[in-house]
Structure formats: C-alpha cells, structure tokens
Amino acid sequence: MARRQHAKLDAKTRSYAVRQRRAPNASARLRALRGKRVRGGERNVQLPYAPPEDWYEPAEATWKDDPYDFEIVEQPAGPGYRHVLTPQQIRDRLAVLPPHFVEPLEVVQLSQMTRKKERFSCYGMQWGCTLFLYPLEESRVETHSRPPKPNQRIEAEMYGGRWIEDVPGLWSLVWTEATLRDFYLNNILIHELGHLLDDRNTSYVDRERYAEWFAVEYGYKRSRSRSRPRRRTMRRHHAS
C-alpha cells in the first residue's frame, strides 16, 4: 500500500485537506471531525474543533490488497507520559476483526502529549482515515477535579479501573498495567474504529452512541467471549 504524506497544518492547509477527502460532501467532512474520546468529562460540542497536528492524505486507491495493511506512526509520548499499547498489540487486536471493519483504516498514530493537549486531554480520536491514540500518565493514575458521572464509573469498572476520592474534591482513576491495556485495546481503539465506520449518523450524540455500542459489541463482549474458558462436555453413559 502506498504510504501517505503527512504535514503540519496551518489554517489554510487544514481546510484544504478536509476538502480533499475521498468523501467530498459537507456532511461526510463534518462526520470525519467528530470522533473524539474525551478523558474525565463530556465534550462540549459548542467549543471549536481542535484537530490533531498531522493530516494523513488518504491513499488514492479506494481498496487495499490486504485489508489489514495500515501504517502505525509512533511519536514520543512526552515527559511524564507513556503509550499504553505497542504497534504489535494494535495489529494483533485489529487482526481478529472482520476484514471489512479494518479495510477503511489507513493510519494509527500513537500521539504525543503536549501542554496544549493536557488542557483538553482525550484517550483517542478519529480524523479521516486515521485513528489517534493518546498517551496516559506513567503512574497509570488519572487525577480529576470532578466526581465521575455514573456512566464513567460503570465504564471504568467494566475494564477494571478504580475511582478513588483521595481528598474532598479530588478524584483519581487508578489502573493496573493489565486493566489499562484492556481498556485501550477493547474500548478506546474499537470505539474510534466505530467512528471511522459510521457513515450514517451526523450529530455528535448519535455518533457517540454508535461508537459506544460498537466498542461494547466488538470490543468488550468479543474480548470476554474469547477469554472465557470453554466448558468440557461430560458424556454420561447409562448401563444397559
């Protein structure tokens, strides 16, 4: 598969890049800018969209010889942060999905955390044919000034995360290495892939609802069914 060129975007280049997407209609462009997995809160859809630094030009061909032939770009995580997944773990996880789920994917970027991103940090983002996965604190502890909403607490517990109120008004979301990897592999990565595959919904709420369903159906449930030990069938013979 041909490698895509990528470049730093200024305002003019960014608007041009969006116009050059394979799906040129306005609603399709808008959908491409709405896949963002926020950390520690709900995204304010009234705020201006903040795109990732790099735009990866879609390949000219609309199909790939190998549906699983996508590029992985790994940036330095940044001081105090680490990438949760390795490129091989990403490839292994996506390899168990049906080919038509992965075929539209062209790039997965392990992005760098910067001071600007720390103000509005997120776990992952989908933009065009690219999925962006963001690093987490090296301590595997996220600190928040607001209590978790019920859905955030439930989601974290689904993957083994623990919410703790250390002091009044300060909450921590604590992960182990195994639970954090599970959360990224079977939630964040699959959630953002769901955004990439969603070509029907246009509103932020509907797109989030679809991506959350996709992550549960093809991430959480499928990972649990694979890890569940098979029951041995006991054959009972009756004496004649």
Secondary structure, DSSP 8 states (H G I E B T S, - for coil): -----EEE--HHHHHHHHHTSSS-SHHHHHHHT-EEEESSS---TTS-----SEEE---SSSS-SSTT--EEEE----TTEE-SS-HHHHHHHHHTS-HHHHTT--EEEE----HHHHHT-EEEEEETTEEEE--EETTSEEEESS---HHHHHHHHHTT-EEEEEETTEEEEE--HHHHHHHIIIIIHHHHHHHHH--S--SHHHHHHHHHHHHIIIIIHHHHHHHS------------
